[in-house]
């Protein structure tokens, strides 16, 4: 089965705005760049991924993606995440993808085994939530071009609802390396501590 990873990336200079009270624009740019490069490095190590598609309108992101030898998607520039993921997923389906995995670019602790857990999950839909069971940190779809993406607040529950709308049961995958979000000062402290004291 041909599997594509889709990685949507906001412009780096607009990312992690919730950390703006403790990090400068330059520091937030560097942090997001560091996490994106980490995600790319991990994904390129996974043999089961046939293609990696980076979706962004940031020329810096696109240049980095091209340096990794992965595909980029810029033909259309929807104003929101759901539009961007929807258009890039449509592109993947039309170009031979039989399954897709959508992963954000800021999974600071991502490990290959977490992605492989998702790939090996049964059924046509698998979801890895964030630690708060609010967001969708990874989403696997098998041959489901009719799926409507519902990122935003409570996207985990909304994606479960979308699966139900399609008369499918979503498999929930618990992968700690995917569940961690870096959005708050407390998250940043956890991340820095882990970097200084790797397990």
Helices and strands as residue ranges (DSSP letters): E 3-8, G 12-14, G 17-19, H 25-43, E 51-55, H 59-67, E 71-73, H 81-94, E 99-103, H 112-119, E 125-129, E 136-142, H 155-165, E 171-172, H 176-179, H 185-196
